[in-house]
């Protein structure tokens, strides 16, 4: 598949420039908040520090997408890939669980392989998630963290990775290579080596949903369900 009829009208180079700006926008407030906490200019607890970084990074990422993608290129919601829901979306009833189960199986096999080489895989688990630190906060703040992780993060990440980067890759490469490369970028930017297999497999599923449904709502739903399950496991496991 070269450029599809609903592909976002930006090039691959433009898409990666947007990715760079998002990274810069996220890094500045995150580093600033961490510095304030480490220097004890504000008496953050570990939980409140994580929440502050989460809120700041999310706001910064959404601002970067608005300034450097939506406003700069004059894109509408439809241009980004958000379409009216159609009966085809009912396929998500089996596609979403299939994608999550397949990703979990790949992750499990990868961890088993890592263990054979003597690598410590104990860092992979709900109790080691950054979200686990916010469980010491009041319920309202925990709900805020879950909403950010399960709703806002899937929205802005899908606009970036499947709305911009995947579309840019589809303009340059065939569908197979575009899907694989977009998944590799998605998994790599999360900077967690041990969960790379899961994120890569999930990234492939998200890209396939985008191309199958020709609607960005489809990968948003999968992404939201995935993050929601992780948040649920983190909150209930502690």
N, CA, C and O of each residue as an XYZ file, in Angstrom:
952
protein
N       0.848     -1.184      0.000
C       0.000      0.000      0.000
C       0.881      1.230      0.000
O       1.681      1.405      0.919
N       0.764      2.065     -0.973
C       1.429      3.343     -0.924
C       0.520      4.269     -0.154
O      -0.137      3.838      0.795
N       0.464      5.517     -0.532
C      -0.358      6.457      0.209
C      -1.826      6.114      0.048
O      -2.313      6.035     -1.080
N      -2.540      5.910      1.130
C      -3.961      5.609      1.090
C      -4.772      6.863      0.913
O      -4.252      7.962      1.104
N      -6.055      6.730      0.546
C      -6.892      7.886      0.328
C      -7.137      8.687      1.586
O      -7.522      9.854      1.510
N      -6.920      8.080      2.750
C      -7.165      8.796      3.999
C      -5.876      9.079      4.755
O      -5.914      9.415      5.938
N      -4.736      8.948      4.085
C      -3.460      9.147      4.767
C      -3.274     10.609      5.142
O      -3.684     11.503      4.401
N      -2.655     10.853      6.295
C      -2.346     12.205      6.710
C      -1.387     12.826      5.704
O      -0.396     12.205      5.322
N      -1.679     14.046      5.276
C      -0.937     14.665      4.184
C       0.366     15.294      4.659
O       0.593     16.483      4.434
N       1.220     14.518      5.310
C       2.551     14.994      5.664
C       3.557     13.933      5.252
O       3.232     12.749      5.165
N       4.781     14.373      5.001
C       5.821     13.459      4.552
C       6.455     12.746      5.744
O       6.197     13.077      6.901
N       7.289     11.761      5.429
C       7.979     11.023      6.485
C       8.921     11.947      7.258
O       9.013     11.866      8.482
N       9.611     12.816      6.540
C      10.507     13.756      7.203
C       9.761     14.683      8.144
O      10.219     14.949      9.255
N       8.616     15.173      7.704
C       7.807     16.041      8.555
C       7.316     15.292      9.787
O       7.284     15.844     10.887
N       6.935     14.034      9.597
C       6.437     13.230     10.719
C       7.516     13.039     11.777
O       7.235     13.128     12.972
N       8.747     12.778     11.347
C       9.817     12.576     12.323
C      10.254     13.886     12.968
O      10.750     13.885     14.094
N      10.077     14.999     12.267
C      10.335     16.283     12.920
C       9.318     16.531     14.029
O       9.655     17.071     15.083
N       8.074     16.134     13.785
C       7.050     16.245     14.827
C       7.429     15.375     16.022
O       7.297     15.800     17.170
N       7.904     14.152     15.749
C       8.345     13.258     16.824
C       9.463     13.899     17.639
O       9.474     13.801     18.866
N      10.399     14.552     16.965
C      11.502     15.223     17.653
C      10.985     16.339     18.557
O      11.423     16.470     19.700
N      10.056     17.139     18.047
C       9.505     18.230     18.852
C       8.729     17.692     20.057
O       8.805     18.253     21.151
N       7.993     16.617     19.852
C       7.269     16.019     20.981
C       8.261     15.579     22.054
O       8.047     15.823     23.241
N       9.349     14.930     21.633
C      10.361     14.500     22.588
C      10.966     15.665     23.356
O      11.177     15.576     24.566
N      11.246     16.765     22.649
C      11.813     17.945     23.300
C      10.821     18.577     24.265
O      11.180     18.952     25.381
N       9.568     18.692     23.829
C       8.543     19.292     24.675
C       8.333     18.468     25.943
O       8.133     19.024     27.022
N       8.378     17.147     25.813
C       8.169     16.271     26.973
C       9.372     16.322     27.908
O       9.216     16.324     29.129
N      10.569     16.364     27.332
C      11.786     16.311     28.146
C      11.947     17.538     29.034
O      12.396     17.424     30.174
N      11.582     18.711     28.521
C      11.816     19.948     29.277
C      11.032     19.992     30.587
O      11.641     20.165     31.643
N       9.685     19.841     30.561
C       8.970     19.876     31.847
C       9.303     18.691     32.744
O       9.364     18.833     33.965
N       9.520     17.515     32.140
C       9.856     16.344     32.953
C      11.173     16.567     33.692
O      11.276     16.294     34.889
N      12.184     17.066     32.967
C      13.477     17.327     33.598
C      13.364     18.438     34.635
O      13.979     18.369     35.699
N      12.573     19.462     34.317
C      12.402     20.568     35.250
C      11.741     20.140     36.543
O      12.177     20.521     37.630
N      10.685     19.346     36.424
C       9.973     18.874     37.618
C      10.861     17.956     38.448
O      10.884     18.043     39.676
N      11.594     17.069     37.764
C      12.508     16.178     38.487
C      13.603     16.964     39.202
O      13.973     16.639     40.330
N      14.122     18.008     38.535
C      15.164     18.827     39.155
C      14.633     19.543     40.391
O      15.305     19.608     41.420
N      13.421     20.078     40.279
C      12.803     20.755     41.423
C      12.644     19.789     42.591
O      12.883     20.143     43.746
N      12.234     18.563     42.270
C      12.058     17.569     43.323
C      13.367     17.143     43.950
O      13.468     17.029     45.171
N      14.392     16.901     43.103
C      15.683     16.445     43.618
C      16.386     17.531     44.436
O      17.082     17.234     45.406
N      16.197     18.792     44.034
C      16.796     19.902     44.772
C      15.968     20.304     45.991
O      16.342     21.194     46.755
N      14.829     19.622     46.150
C      13.935     19.873     47.283
C      13.438     21.312     47.335
O      13.203     21.867     48.408
N      13.279     21.916     46.131
C      12.668     23.240     46.077
C      11.182     23.148     46.371
O      10.569     24.096     46.862
N      10.616     21.990     46.064
C       9.238     21.662     46.428
C       9.283     20.319     47.142
O       9.996     19.408     46.721
N       8.533     20.203     48.204
C       8.570     18.972     49.005
C       7.686     17.900     48.374
O       6.614     17.580     48.888
N       8.156     17.345     47.243
C       7.435     16.279     46.565
C       7.636     14.962     47.310
O       8.727     14.674     47.802
N       6.584     14.179     47.384
C       6.732     12.767     47.726
C       7.014     12.035     46.417
O       6.748     12.592     45.352
N       7.542     10.807     46.452
C       7.740     10.073     45.196
C       6.455      9.974     44.374
O       6.491     10.078     43.148
N       5.319      9.774     45.050
C       4.042      9.647     44.343
C       3.652     10.949     43.667
O       3.273     10.952     42.496
N       3.742     12.059     44.395
C       3.350     13.345     43.815
C       4.321     13.773     42.721
O       3.921     14.449     41.773
N       5.595     13.388     42.838
C       6.575     13.711     41.806
C       6.250     12.988     40.508
O       6.285     13.591     39.435
N       5.935     11.703     40.598
C       5.569     10.929     39.411
C       4.320     11.507     38.761
O       4.259     11.632     37.538
N       3.327     11.860     39.565
C       2.094     12.426     39.021
C       2.368     13.762     38.342
O       1.824     14.035     37.272
N       3.205     14.599     38.954
C       3.532     15.894     38.359
C       4.233     15.718     37.014
O       3.932     16.432     36.058
N       5.163     14.773     36.939
C       5.851     14.496     35.678
C       4.865     13.979     34.639
O       4.925     14.380     33.477
N       3.959     13.094     35.045
C       2.967     12.529     34.132
C       2.068     13.615     33.560
O       1.816     13.649     32.356
N       1.582     14.503     34.426
C       0.709     15.593     33.981
C       1.474     16.547     33.064
O       0.978     16.920     32.000
N       2.681     16.941     33.476
C       3.466     17.874     32.681
C       3.856     17.316     31.325
O       3.776     18.017     30.316
N       4.277     16.059     31.295
C       4.689     15.434     30.039
C       3.516     15.269     29.087
O       3.659     15.478     27.882
N       2.359     14.896     29.616
C       1.172     14.723     28.775
C       0.735     16.049     28.173
O       0.445     16.126     26.979
N       0.688     17.087     28.990
C       0.309     18.409     28.497
C       1.302     18.902     27.450
O       0.904     19.485     26.441
N       2.588     18.672     27.685
C       3.621     19.109     26.750
C       3.515     18.374     25.419
O       3.663     18.985     24.362
N       3.259     17.069     25.461
C       3.133     16.280     24.233
C       1.945     16.746     23.404
O       2.047     16.873     22.183
N       0.823     17.000     24.060
C      -0.372     17.444     23.338
C      -0.168     18.841     22.756
O      -0.640     19.133     21.657
N       0.534     19.703     23.493
C       0.841     21.040     22.977
C       1.747     20.947     21.758
O       1.529     21.646     20.769
N       2.759     20.090     21.821
C       3.680     19.927     20.696
C       2.948     19.441     19.452
O       3.210     19.925     18.351
N       2.041     18.497     19.615
C       1.276     17.991     18.471
C       0.391     19.076     17.880
O       0.245     19.168     16.661
N      -0.194     19.889     18.733
C      -1.049     20.971     18.222
C      -0.221     21.998     17.453
O      -0.597     22.405     16.353
N       0.905     22.415     18.030
C       1.711     23.474     17.421
C       2.427     22.992     16.167
O       2.407     23.672     15.140
N       3.060     21.823     16.241
C       3.959     21.386     15.174
C       3.335     20.401     14.189
O       3.972     20.046     13.197
N       2.119     19.957     14.437
C       1.439     19.062     13.500
C       0.119     19.657     13.038
O      -0.062     19.935     11.853
N      -0.798     19.851     13.969
C      -2.147     20.270     13.597
C      -2.163     21.690     13.050
O      -2.677     21.927     11.957
N      -1.599     22.645     13.806
C      -1.645     24.037     13.363
C      -0.682     24.296     12.215
O      -1.029     24.987     11.257
N       0.530     23.746     12.304
C       1.536     24.024     11.274
C       1.097     23.551      9.900
O       1.324     24.242      8.906
N       0.467     22.377      9.828
C       0.074     21.822      8.537
C      -1.417     21.984      8.258
O      -1.923     21.457      7.267
N      -2.118     22.705      9.120
C      -3.535     22.989      8.896
C      -4.400     21.747      8.836
O      -5.282     21.648      7.983
N      -4.161     20.797      9.729
C      -4.885     19.530      9.700
C      -6.153     19.597     10.539
O      -6.167     20.177     11.625
N      -7.201     19.003     10.026
C      -8.452     18.878     10.771
C      -8.467     17.541     11.501
O      -7.564     16.722     11.333
N      -9.496     17.329     12.308
C      -9.647     16.044     12.996
C      -9.726     14.907     11.983
O      -9.144     13.841     12.187
N     -10.450     15.140     10.891
C     -10.556     14.133      9.843
C      -9.229     13.871      9.157
O      -8.919     12.731      8.813
N      -8.435     14.935      8.954
C      -7.123     14.769      8.330
C      -6.207     13.894      9.174
O      -5.366     13.169      8.643
N      -6.372     13.964     10.488
C      -5.552     13.154     11.388
C      -5.911     11.678     11.318
O      -5.116     10.823     11.709
N      -7.114     11.375     10.819
C      -7.536      9.979     10.701
C      -8.777      9.624     11.484
O      -9.241      8.486     11.421
N      -9.326     10.575     12.221
C     -10.543     10.296     12.988
C     -11.752     10.384     12.061
O     -12.026     11.437     11.486
N     -12.472      9.272     11.918
C     -13.621      9.188     11.021
C     -14.876      8.823     11.811
O     -14.815      8.477     12.990
N     -16.005      8.912     11.131
C     -17.255      8.436     11.732
C     -17.145      6.939     11.991
O     -16.533      6.210     11.211
N     -17.736      6.490     13.081
C     -17.715      5.062     13.394
C     -18.625      4.313     12.432
O     -19.706      4.790     12.089
N     -18.183      3.142     12.001
C     -18.945      2.319     11.065
C     -19.139      0.929     11.665
O     -18.472      0.577     12.637
N     -20.057      0.129     11.087
C     -20.250     -1.243     11.586
C     -18.974     -2.079     11.565
O     -18.858     -3.060     12.299
N     -18.021     -1.689     10.726
C     -16.745     -2.405     10.653
C     -16.021     -2.389     12.000
O     -15.208     -3.269     12.286
N     -16.319     -1.390     12.819
C     -15.660     -1.270     14.122
C     -16.027     -2.416     15.062
O     -15.324     -2.653     16.044
N     -17.116     -3.129     14.777
C     -17.486     -4.276     15.613
C     -16.404     -5.364     15.593
O     -16.339     -6.202     16.492
N     -15.559     -5.339     14.557
C     -14.444     -6.294     14.517
C     -13.507     -6.104     15.708
O     -12.764     -7.016     16.070
N     -13.544     -4.924     16.312
C     -12.689     -4.676     17.475
C     -13.023     -5.597     18.640
O     -12.189     -5.813     19.519
N     -14.233     -6.140     18.653
C     -14.631     -7.033     19.740
C     -13.738     -8.267     19.808
O     -13.527     -8.824     20.886
N     -13.214     -8.693     18.667
C     -12.263     -9.808     18.699
C     -10.830     -9.339     18.438
O      -9.879     -9.963     18.909
N     -10.674     -8.255     17.699
C      -9.331     -7.787     17.378
C      -8.575     -7.285     18.612
O      -7.380     -7.544     18.758
N      -9.273     -6.567     19.497
C      -8.616     -6.017     20.686
C      -8.105     -7.124     21.611
O      -6.921     -7.126     21.949
N      -8.961     -8.071     22.033
C      -8.428     -9.139     22.893
C      -7.379     -9.992     22.197
O      -6.421    -10.432     22.832
N      -7.548    -10.233     20.893
C      -6.558    -11.034     20.167
C      -5.200    -10.340     20.167
O      -4.168    -10.986     20.352
N      -5.200     -9.030     19.959
C      -3.941     -8.276     19.930
C      -3.246     -8.294     21.286
O      -2.030     -8.469     21.365
N      -4.019     -8.113     22.347
C      -3.430     -8.077     23.690
C      -2.900     -9.452     24.089
O      -1.815     -9.564     24.659
N      -3.670    -10.495     23.787
C      -3.232    -11.854     24.116
C      -1.981    -12.223     23.325
O      -1.041    -12.796     23.876
N      -1.970    -11.894     22.025
C      -0.800    -12.197     21.197
C       0.433    -11.457     21.706
O       1.522    -12.026     21.770
N       0.259    -10.190     22.066
C       1.384     -9.402     22.578
C       1.901     -9.980     23.890
O       3.109    -10.043     24.116
N       0.974    -10.401     24.755
C       1.369    -10.987     26.039
C       2.115    -12.303     25.833
O       3.080    -12.588     26.543
N       1.672    -13.103     24.864
C       2.351    -14.373     24.577
C       3.769    -14.133     24.064
O       4.709    -14.813     24.476
N       3.915    -13.163     23.167
C       5.243    -12.822     22.653
C       6.141    -12.338     23.784
O       7.316    -12.699     23.853
N       5.576    -11.514     24.674
C       6.357    -11.020     25.807
C       6.784    -12.168     26.722
O       7.929    -12.218     27.172
N       5.863    -13.085     26.993
C       6.184    -14.220     27.849
C       7.289    -15.078     27.273
O       8.209    -15.472     27.991
N       7.209    -15.374     25.980
C       8.252    -16.174     25.339
C       9.587    -15.439     25.329
O      10.644    -16.052     25.479
N       9.530    -14.117     25.150
C      10.762    -13.325     25.139
C      11.421    -13.322     26.509
O      12.640    -13.452     26.614
N      10.616    -13.174     27.565
C      11.173    -13.189     28.918
C      11.794    -14.548     29.240
O      12.833    -14.630     29.894
N      11.137    -15.615     28.768
C      11.699    -16.950     28.976
C      13.047    -17.078     28.273
O      13.985    -17.666     28.811
N      13.132    -16.522     27.068
C      14.397    -16.561     26.327
C      15.459    -15.710     27.018
O      16.621    -16.105     27.107
N      15.047    -14.531     27.508
C      15.995    -13.680     28.234
C      16.539    -14.411     29.459
O      17.728    -14.332     29.770
N      15.647    -15.124     30.148
C      16.052    -15.853     31.347
C      17.073    -16.926     31.054
O      17.934    -17.213     31.886
N      16.988    -17.527     29.869
C      17.947    -18.560     29.486
C      19.362    -17.997     29.360
O      20.346    -18.723     29.500
N      19.446    -16.699     29.094
C      20.755    -16.055     28.973
C      21.187    -15.395     30.278
O      22.160    -14.641     30.315
N      20.448    -15.689     31.345
C      20.826    -15.181     32.656
C      20.456    -13.743     32.920
O      20.953    -13.145     33.874
N      19.583    -13.164     32.089
C      19.177    -11.777     32.294
C      18.122    -11.690     33.381
O      17.242    -12.547     33.465
N      18.204    -10.663     34.211
C      17.238    -10.453     35.287
C      15.974     -9.837     34.702
O      15.997     -8.703     34.222
N      14.876    -10.579     34.741
C      13.609    -10.094     34.190
C      12.632     -9.693     35.283
O      11.451     -9.487     35.006
N      13.098     -9.580     36.514
C      12.199     -9.257     37.623
C      11.674     -7.835     37.547
O      10.695     -7.501     38.214
N      12.320     -6.982     36.735
C      11.873     -5.590     36.628
C      10.580     -5.465     35.843
O       9.955     -4.404     35.841
N      10.169     -6.547     35.169
C       8.922     -6.515     34.417
C       7.804     -6.981     35.328
O       7.755     -8.148     35.715
N       6.913     -6.075     35.668
C       5.808     -6.439     36.552
C       5.060     -5.213     37.002
O       5.574     -4.097     36.933
N       3.827     -5.424     37.469
C       2.987     -4.301     37.866
C       3.614     -3.502     38.990
O       3.530     -2.274     39.002
N       4.245     -4.189     39.937
C       4.788     -3.485     41.094
C       5.959     -2.589     40.738
O       6.323     -1.713     41.523
N       6.572     -2.794     39.542
C       7.698     -1.976     39.126
C       7.294     -0.886     38.145
O       8.154     -0.157     37.650
N       6.012     -0.759     37.857
C       5.533      0.287     36.975
C       5.566      1.627     37.691
O       5.275      1.688     38.886
N       5.921      2.724     36.977
C       5.880      4.045     37.603
C       4.505      4.375     38.167
O       4.391      5.094     39.160
N       3.458      3.844     37.527
C       2.104      4.103     38.022
C       1.894      3.552     39.426
O       1.040      4.038     40.168
N       2.681      2.526     39.791
C       2.499      1.939     41.115
C       2.818      2.937     42.220
O       2.322      2.800     43.339
N       3.641      3.940     41.919
C       4.029      4.923     42.927
C       2.899      5.877     43.286
O       2.890      6.444     44.379
N       1.938      6.062     42.368
C       0.869      7.028     42.645
C      -0.194      6.447     43.560
O      -1.104      7.163     43.977
N      -0.098      5.158     43.882
C      -1.118      4.556     44.739
C      -1.071      5.106     46.157
O      -1.992      4.871     46.939
N      -0.014      5.834     46.499
C       0.047      6.449     47.817
C      -0.659      7.787     47.885
O      -0.716      8.401     48.950
N      -1.201      8.252     46.762
C      -1.883      9.539     46.707
C      -3.367      9.395     47.015
O      -3.891      8.281     47.019
N      -4.055     10.516     47.274
C      -5.512     10.467     47.446
C      -6.195      9.882     46.214
O      -5.646      9.912     45.113
N      -7.391      9.352     46.415
C      -8.117      8.663     45.342
C      -8.291      9.552     44.115
O      -8.169      9.073     42.987
N      -8.573     10.832     44.315
C      -8.789     11.740     43.185
C      -7.554     11.815     42.295
O      -7.678     11.865     41.071
N      -6.370     11.823     42.890
C      -5.139     11.892     42.111
C      -4.852     10.566     41.409
O      -4.311     10.550     40.303
N      -5.213      9.461     42.050
C      -5.057      8.153     41.408
C      -5.947      8.076     40.175
O      -5.527      7.589     39.126
N      -7.184      8.562     40.310
C      -8.110      8.576     39.170
C      -7.547      9.439     38.049
O      -7.636      9.070     36.878
N      -6.964     10.594     38.401
C      -6.356     11.469     37.399
C      -5.244     10.744     36.647
O      -5.160     10.832     35.422
N      -4.393     10.031     37.377
C      -3.297      9.297     36.747
C      -3.819      8.213     35.811
O      -3.280      8.016     34.721
N      -4.863      7.514     36.234
C      -5.449      6.457     35.405
C      -6.074      7.048     34.147
O      -5.936      6.478     33.065
N      -6.759      8.185     34.272
C      -7.371      8.841     33.111
C      -6.295      9.279     32.121
O      -6.449      9.104     30.912
N      -5.222      9.842     32.630
C      -4.127     10.258     31.745
C      -3.547      9.055     31.011
O      -3.341      9.102     29.798
N      -3.283      7.976     31.746
C      -2.667      6.791     31.149
C      -3.601      6.067     30.190
O      -3.155      5.525     29.179
N      -4.901      6.056     30.501
C      -5.849      5.232     29.745
C      -6.608      5.992     28.667
O      -7.162      5.374     27.758
N      -6.647      7.319     28.749
C      -7.427      8.103     27.785
C      -6.548      9.093     27.025
O      -6.463      9.028     25.798
N      -5.900      9.999     27.733
C      -5.134     11.050     27.066
C      -3.893     10.512     26.366
O      -3.599     10.903     25.236
N      -3.171      9.627     27.023
C      -1.962      9.071     26.406
C      -2.264      8.295     25.123
O      -1.579      8.509     24.123
N      -3.264      7.400     25.108
C      -3.601      6.740     23.844
C      -3.980      7.721     22.740
O      -3.637      7.501     21.578
N      -4.682      8.800     23.084
C      -5.091      9.774     22.070
C      -3.885     10.444     21.428
O      -3.762     10.454     20.203
N      -2.990     11.006     22.245
C      -1.891     11.749     21.626
C      -0.858     10.817     21.003
O      -0.245     11.169     19.995
N      -0.655      9.646     21.578
C       0.302      8.719     20.975
C      -0.204      8.185     19.639
O       0.589      7.988     18.718
N      -1.497      7.950     19.518
C      -2.030      7.467     18.238
C      -1.982      8.548     17.169
O      -1.706      8.258     16.005
N      -2.249      9.792     17.552
C      -2.118     10.893     16.595
C      -0.683     10.958     16.080
O      -0.455     11.174     14.890
N       0.273     10.773     16.969
C       1.683     10.841     16.581
C       2.126      9.616     15.792
O       2.650      9.746     14.686
N       1.918      8.427     16.353
C       2.509      7.225     15.762
C       1.699      6.644     14.610
O       2.288      6.226     13.613
N       0.398      6.603     14.706
C      -0.417      6.064     13.627
C      -1.020      7.154     12.748
O      -1.322      6.904     11.581
N      -1.201      8.358     13.289
C      -1.735      9.442     12.480
C      -0.676     10.124     11.640
O      -0.958     10.551     10.520
N       0.547     10.236     12.162
C       1.607     10.942     11.448
C       2.691      9.996     10.938
O       2.926      9.906      9.733
N       3.349      9.290     11.859
C       4.510      8.490     11.464
C       4.129      7.341     10.535
O       4.778      7.143      9.508
N       3.087      6.580     10.878
C       2.675      5.480      9.997
C       2.270      6.007      8.631
O       2.626      5.420      7.609
N       1.527      7.110      8.602
C       1.111      7.675      7.319
C       2.317      8.127      6.508
O       2.352      7.939      5.292
N       3.314      8.725      7.175
C       4.523      9.117      6.470
C       5.278      7.921      5.918
O       5.810      7.971      4.809
N       5.325      6.846      6.691
C       5.987      5.623      6.227
C       5.244      4.997      5.053
O       5.868      4.475      4.129
N       3.918      5.047      5.087
C       3.126      4.487      3.989
C       3.319      5.273      2.695
O       3.169      4.720      1.606
N       3.647      6.542      2.807
C       3.916      7.351      1.611
C       5.267      6.989      0.995
O       5.496      7.223     -0.192
N       6.158      6.419      1.805
C       7.515      6.117      1.348
C       7.717      4.634      1.041
O       8.418      4.286      0.091
N       7.105      3.757      1.846
C       7.334      2.322      1.717
C       6.022      1.579      1.479
O       4.939      2.165      1.499
N       6.153      0.260      1.250
C       4.986     -0.598      1.148
C       4.385     -0.838      2.521
O       4.980     -0.462      3.531
N       3.203     -1.464      2.573
C       2.500     -1.618      3.851
C       3.242     -2.469      4.865
O       3.252     -2.142      6.052
N       3.871     -3.566      4.419
C       4.549     -4.449      5.371
C       5.669     -3.709      6.098
O       5.728     -3.704      7.328
N       6.552     -3.089      5.328
C       7.687     -2.390      5.926
C       7.226     -1.195      6.753
O       7.802     -0.905      7.802
N       6.192     -0.503      6.286
C       5.682      0.657      7.022
C       5.143      0.248      8.386
O       5.400      0.919      9.385
N       4.399     -0.846      8.428
C       3.835     -1.335      9.693
C       4.948     -1.754     10.647
O       4.921     -1.404     11.827
N       5.929     -2.504     10.140
C       7.029     -2.990     10.986
C       7.863     -1.826     11.515
O       8.199     -1.789     12.699
N       8.194     -0.883     10.647
C       9.011      0.255     11.068
C       8.278      1.131     12.081
O       8.875      1.607     13.046
N       6.985      1.339     11.855
C       6.218      2.164     12.800
C       6.157      1.492     14.168
O       6.222      2.166     15.196
N       6.031      0.164     14.180
C       6.008     -0.572     15.447
C       7.361     -0.487     16.146
O       7.426     -0.361     17.369
N       8.441     -0.556     15.365
C       9.781     -0.469     15.949
C      10.021      0.901     16.574
O      10.606      1.002     17.653
N       9.572      1.951     15.899
C       9.715      3.304     16.449
C       8.895      3.437     17.723
O       9.372      3.970     18.726
N       7.660      2.951     17.679
C       6.761      3.024     18.837
C       7.362      2.322     20.048
O       7.343      2.862     21.155
N       7.898      1.119     19.840
C       8.473      0.362     20.953
C       9.766      0.996     21.452
O      10.040      0.993     22.652
N      10.554      1.533     20.540
C      11.863      2.077     20.912
C      11.755      3.334     21.768
O      12.529      3.507     22.709
N      10.802      4.214     21.452
C      10.730      5.487     22.175
C      10.270      5.311     23.615
O      10.403      6.233     24.420
N       9.727      4.138     23.956
C       9.330      3.901     25.344
C      10.531      3.588     26.235
O      10.419      3.614     27.460
N      11.680      3.291     25.621
C      12.958      3.158     26.342
C      12.938      2.101     27.445
O      13.594      2.260     28.474
N      12.186      1.025     27.228
C      12.153     -0.082     28.196
C      12.520     -1.354     27.436
O      11.696     -1.911     26.711
N      13.760     -1.808     27.606
C      14.275     -2.917     26.798
C      13.492     -4.201     27.034
O      13.145     -4.897     26.080
N      13.211     -4.524     28.292
C      12.576     -5.803     28.604
C      11.149     -5.905     28.077
O      10.666     -7.010     27.826
N      10.465     -4.774     27.904
C       9.096     -4.825     27.377
C       9.044     -4.491     25.888
O       7.961     -4.315     25.331
N      10.214     -4.402     25.237
C      10.234     -4.107     23.802
C       9.416     -5.117     23.000
O       8.657     -4.706     22.122
N       9.536     -6.439     23.265
C       8.749     -7.403     22.483
C       7.242     -7.141     22.567
O       6.539     -7.193     21.558
N       6.754     -6.859     23.776
C       5.318     -6.592     23.939
C       4.920     -5.329     23.178
O       3.925     -5.321     22.453
N       5.700     -4.267     23.346
C       5.366     -3.000     22.706
C       5.481     -3.094     21.189
O       4.699     -2.476     20.467
N       6.453     -3.864     20.701
C       6.606     -4.031     19.257
C       5.409     -4.772     18.679
O       4.852     -4.363     17.661
N       5.013     -5.865     19.333
C       3.852     -6.633     18.874
C       2.587     -5.781     18.946
O       1.767     -5.801     18.029
N       2.431     -5.033     20.040
C       1.274     -4.149     20.167
C       1.302     -3.073     19.089
O       0.263     -2.724     18.530
N       2.492     -2.545     18.796
C       2.618     -1.533     17.753
C       2.208     -2.049     16.387
O       1.597     -1.324     15.602
N       2.544     -3.304     16.100
C       2.108     -3.910     14.840
C       0.586     -4.002     14.797
O      -0.035     -3.677     13.785
N      -0.011     -4.448     15.901
C      -1.470     -4.560     15.959
C      -2.135     -3.196     15.787
O      -3.131     -3.078     15.074
N      -1.594     -2.178     16.429
C      -2.157     -0.831     16.314
C      -2.083     -0.327     14.876
O      -3.033      0.276     14.377
N      -0.957     -0.573     14.213
C      -0.802     -0.146     12.824
C      -1.743     -0.912     11.899
O      -2.320     -0.335     10.977
N      -1.897     -2.214     12.147
C      -2.809     -3.016     11.324
C      -4.253     -2.552     11.489
O      -5.013     -2.509     10.521
N      -4.626     -2.205     12.717
C      -5.983     -1.695     12.938
C      -6.189     -0.382     12.197
O      -7.260     -0.137     11.643
N      -5.169      0.456     12.189
C      -5.273      1.743     11.484
C      -5.501      1.527      9.995
O      -6.329      2.205      9.388
N      -4.775      0.591      9.408
C      -4.913      0.352      7.976
C      -6.179     -0.436      7.650
O      -6.793     -0.215      6.606
N      -6.577     -1.356      8.535
C      -7.777     -2.157      8.296
C      -9.041     -1.305      8.381
O      -9.914     -1.396      7.519
N      -9.134     -0.489      9.405
C     -10.351      0.301      9.623
C     -10.312      1.653      8.907
O     -11.351      2.288      8.725
N      -9.125      2.093      8.504
C      -8.954      3.434      7.927
C      -9.564      4.485      8.850
O     -10.200      5.440      8.402
N      -9.358      4.287     10.120
C      -9.956      5.139     11.144
C      -9.042      5.111     12.365
O      -8.733      4.037     12.882
N      -8.614      6.268     12.823
C      -7.692      6.316     13.953
C      -8.355      5.924     15.267
O      -7.670      5.614     16.242
N      -9.699      5.938     15.297
C     -10.387      5.517     16.517
C     -10.099      4.055     16.849
O     -10.093      3.680     18.022
N      -9.863      3.232     15.843
C      -9.629      1.801     16.091
C      -8.366      1.569     16.928
O      -8.452      0.909     17.964
N      -7.195      2.084     16.521
C      -6.028      1.898     17.383
C      -6.142      2.634     18.713
O      -5.565      2.197     19.708
N      -6.876      3.743     18.747
C      -7.081      4.439     20.021
C      -7.800      3.520     21.008
O      -7.447      3.469     22.187
N      -8.809      2.796     20.521
C      -9.563      1.885     21.393
C      -8.649      0.789     21.939
O      -8.643      0.529     23.142
N      -7.875      0.146     21.058
C      -6.951     -0.900     21.513
C      -5.940     -0.337     22.506
O      -5.685     -0.943     23.547
N      -5.378      0.796     22.193
C      -4.375      1.421     23.059
C      -4.973      1.761     24.424
O      -4.338      1.552     25.457
N      -6.196      2.283     24.418
C      -6.857      2.652     25.674
C      -7.162      1.423     26.522
O      -6.968      1.438     27.737
N      -7.639      0.364     25.882
C      -7.932     -0.871     26.618
C      -6.649     -1.449     27.202
O      -6.623     -1.869     28.359
N      -5.590     -1.472     26.407
C      -4.309     -1.992     26.890
C      -3.810     -1.202     28.101
O      -3.472     -1.784     29.132
N      -3.766      0.113     27.971
C      -3.284      0.941     29.079
C      -4.206      0.863     30.287
O      -3.754      0.897     31.432
N      -5.514      0.756     30.017
C      -6.457      0.625     31.115
C      -6.253     -0.660     31.890
O      -6.347     -0.673     33.117
N      -5.971     -1.751     31.173
C      -5.704     -3.027     31.846
C      -4.434     -2.949     32.689
O      -4.391     -3.457     33.810
N      -3.402     -2.309     32.141
C      -2.157     -2.151     32.901
C      -2.409     -1.332     34.162
O      -1.946     -1.687     35.246
N      -3.150     -0.228     34.013
C      -3.459      0.614     35.172
C      -4.273     -0.154     36.205
O      -4.049     -0.020     37.408
N      -5.222     -0.960     35.728
C      -6.053     -1.749     36.643
C      -5.207     -2.758     37.411
O      -5.376     -2.930     38.618
N      -4.295     -3.422     36.705
C      -3.419     -4.402     37.354
C      -2.535     -3.721     38.393
O      -2.346     -4.234     39.496
N      -1.997     -2.557     38.028
C      -1.114     -1.833     38.949
C      -1.858     -1.436     40.212
O      -1.365     -1.637     41.321
N      -3.056     -0.867     40.038
C      -3.812     -0.356     41.186
C      -4.299     -1.484     42.083
O      -4.264     -1.362     43.307
N      -4.753     -2.580     41.484
C      -5.325     -3.668     42.286
C      -4.268     -4.603     42.857
O      -4.543     -5.351     43.796
N      -3.051     -4.569     42.295
C      -2.013     -5.496     42.758
C      -1.281     -4.990     43.990
O      -0.503     -5.718     44.606
N      -1.538     -3.732     44.346
C      -0.758     -3.160     45.445
C      -1.617     -2.921     46.662
O      -1.123     -2.442     47.683
